[in-house]
Amino acid sequence: MPSGERLAGKVAIVTGAGSRADGIGNGRAAAVLFAREGARVLLVDREPELAEATLAMIEEEGGEAVVQQADVTADEDCRAMAAEAVSRWDRLDILHNNVGIGGRGSVVEVDESDWEQVMRVNVTGMMLASKHAIPAMKESGGGAIVNISSISALRPRGLTSYSTSKGAVIALTQAMAVDHAPDGIRVNCIAPGPVYTPMVYSAGMSDELRDRRRHASLLKIEGTGWDIGNTALFLVSDEARYITGVIIPVDGGTILRGPAR
Ligand SMILES: NC(=O)c1ccc[n+]([C@@H]2O[C@H](COP(=O)([O-])OP(=O)(O)OC[C@H]3O[C@@H](n4cnc5c(N)ncnc54)[C@H](O)[C@@H]3O)[C@@H](O)[C@H]2O)c1
């Protein structure tokens, strides 16, 4: 049995619910926390075996979830994931748009096809997932969407394609919040800071860089996927019923610090 009831009776889709390596990514953490609070969760990932590990964590705690293979850049896959949630559980209340990939370099350095791929995954993917989830949420009487941006959108540092895509996620959040408030759908955005997740350490990270990232925050502590997941849990719960269209940095105060190069 789930240990909490903050999302009891609700059905959620989490995109990128796996983690690219062992450990707790932002999507995995959100999926586990949603299930712990009573939601039934569709664990969407392009690589299903990565989401299977998240499923095992949820089932170990007595939660309910199912893995769905989908690439969020494919319209048909996004249509299928909303349809699967509804046919399996009769409703859809929550969409956690977590998938995102990195991109490096200035506009002078960036390769055009890499730029387009970052925009496609980070922006078009969220649009397509939302396009198919929103009608199902409307049918269910409303819902809540969380889009994952990054403080790179608010304080860019040499990751221009990534920062630009994450800026678009903020604008997308605000546009969706305005357009779908009449449907009873709240749309909010989290801008994570330099949290220590498989996304950043799976390609190798020196102890020195890890320490520098920790010290980038005012609080001098290391953020984790759980910090992002707990914020998402609040935003999709009824405790946030009066909150829509906001961008919440979850970064230990990193954006308030001076240049970090
Ligand atoms: N870790 C950080 O420091 C940090 C900082 C700011 C923002 N973020 C954001 O957090 C989010 C990622 O969090 P995470 O820790 O879960 O990442 P992750 O890299 O572990 O990815 C989670 C999953 O997404 C899946 N995925 C990738 N592309 C996909 C696609 N097209 N369709 C379906 N699934 C796909 C991967 O297979 C993986 O299992 C991203 O949006 C990222 O930009 C992270």
The ligand as an SDF file (V2000), in Angstrom:
LIG
                    3D

 44 48  0  0  0  0  0  0  0  0999 V2000
   20.6630   17.0690  -13.3550 N   0  0  0  0  0  0  0  0  0  0  0  0
   20.7220   18.3630  -13.4330 C   0  0  0  0  0  0  0  0  0  0  0  0
   21.6410   19.0070  -12.9030 O   0  0  0  0  0  0  0  0  0  0  0  0
   19.6290   19.1320  -14.1350 C   0  0  0  0  0  0  0  0  0  0  0  0
   19.6420   20.5050  -14.0370 C   0  0  0  0  0  0  0  0  0  0  0  0
   18.6490   21.2250  -14.6710 C   0  0  0  0  0  0  0  0  0  0  0  0
   17.6440   20.5600  -15.3680 C   0  0  0  0  0  0  0  0  0  0  0  0
   17.6680   19.2100  -15.4560 N   0  0  0  0  0  0  0  0  0  0  0  0
   16.5730   18.5880  -16.2360 C   0  0  0  0  0  0  0  0  0  0  0  0
   16.0540   17.4350  -15.5830 O   0  0  0  0  0  0  0  0  0  0  0  0
   15.5040   16.5640  -16.5850 C   0  0  0  0  0  0  0  0  0  0  0  0
   16.1630   15.2030  -16.5950 C   0  0  0  0  0  0  0  0  0  0  0  0
   16.1270   14.6000  -15.4420 O   0  0  0  0  0  0  0  0  0  0  0  0
   16.5730   13.0710  -15.2350 P   0  0  0  0  0  0  0  0  0  0  0  0
   17.5160   13.1210  -14.0890 O   0  0  0  0  0  0  0  0  0  0  0  0
   15.3580   12.2470  -15.1160 O   0  0  0  0  0  0  0  0  0  0  0  0
   17.3900   12.7070  -16.5940 O   0  0  0  0  0  0  0  0  0  0  0  0
   17.9520   11.3900  -17.2770 P   0  0  0  0  0  0  0  0  0  0  0  0
   18.9870   11.8350  -18.2300 O   0  0  0  0  0  0  0  0  0  0  0  0
   18.3170   10.3730  -16.2390 O   0  0  0  0  0  0  0  0  0  0  0  0
   16.7330   10.9640  -18.1820 O   0  0  0  0  0  0  0  0  0  0  0  0
   15.6240   10.2550  -17.7580 C   0  0  0  0  0  0  0  0  0  0  0  0
   15.1680    9.3540  -18.8660 C   0  0  0  0  0  0  0  0  0  0  0  0
   14.7340   10.0610  -20.0300 O   0  0  0  0  0  0  0  0  0  0  0  0
   14.7640    9.1260  -21.0810 C   0  0  0  0  0  0  0  0  0  0  0  0
   14.6320    9.8080  -22.3720 N   0  0  0  0  0  0  0  0  0  0  0  0
   15.5610   10.5480  -23.0160 C   0  0  0  0  0  0  0  0  0  0  0  0
   15.0680   10.9820  -24.1950 N   0  0  0  0  0  0  0  0  0  0  0  0
   13.8020   10.4990  -24.2840 C   0  0  0  0  0  0  0  0  0  0  0  0
   12.7800   10.6250  -25.2550 C   0  0  0  0  0  0  0  0  0  0  0  0
   12.9700   11.3020  -26.4010 N   0  0  0  0  0  0  0  0  0  0  0  0
   11.5850   10.0260  -25.0230 N   0  0  0  0  0  0  0  0  0  0  0  0
   11.3730    9.3120  -23.8930 C   0  0  0  0  0  0  0  0  0  0  0  0
   12.3290    9.1630  -22.9360 N   0  0  0  0  0  0  0  0  0  0  0  0
   13.5200    9.7530  -23.1280 C   0  0  0  0  0  0  0  0  0  0  0  0
   16.0910    8.4170  -20.8870 C   0  0  0  0  0  0  0  0  0  0  0  0
   16.0960    7.1370  -21.4900 O   0  0  0  0  0  0  0  0  0  0  0  0
   16.2100    8.3490  -19.3630 C   0  0  0  0  0  0  0  0  0  0  0  0
   15.8880    7.0880  -18.8250 O   0  0  0  0  0  0  0  0  0  0  0  0
   15.8050   17.1680  -17.9310 C   0  0  0  0  0  0  0  0  0  0  0  0
   14.7130   17.8990  -18.4160 O   0  0  0  0  0  0  0  0  0  0  0  0
   16.9970   18.0740  -17.5920 C   0  0  0  0  0  0  0  0  0  0  0  0
   17.1750   19.0660  -18.5460 O   0  0  0  0  0  0  0  0  0  0  0  0
   18.6270   18.4740  -14.8540 C   0  0  0  0  0  0  0  0  0  0  0  0
  1  2  1  0
  2  3  2  0
  2  4  1  0
  4  5  1  0
  4 44  2  0
  5  6  2  0
  6  7  1  0
  7  8  2  0
  8  9  1  0
  8 44  1  0
  9 10  1  0
  9 42  1  0
 10 11  1  0
 11 12  1  0
 11 40  1  0
 12 13  1  0
 13 14  1  0
 14 15  2  0
 14 16  1  0
 14 17  1  0
 17 18  1  0
 18 19  2  0
 18 20  1  0
 18 21  1  0
 21 22  1  0
 22 23  1  0
 23 24  1  0
 23 38  1  0
 24 25  1  0
 25 26  1  0
 25 36  1  0
 26 27  1  0
 26 35  1  0
 27 28  2  0
 28 29  1  0
 29 30  1  0
 29 35  2  0
 30 31  1  0
 30 32  2  0
 32 33  1  0
 33 34  2  0
 34 35  1  0
 36 37  1  0
 36 38  1  0
 38 39  1  0
 40 41  1  0
 40 42  1  0
 42 43  1  0
M  CHG  2   8   1  16  -1
M  END
$$$$
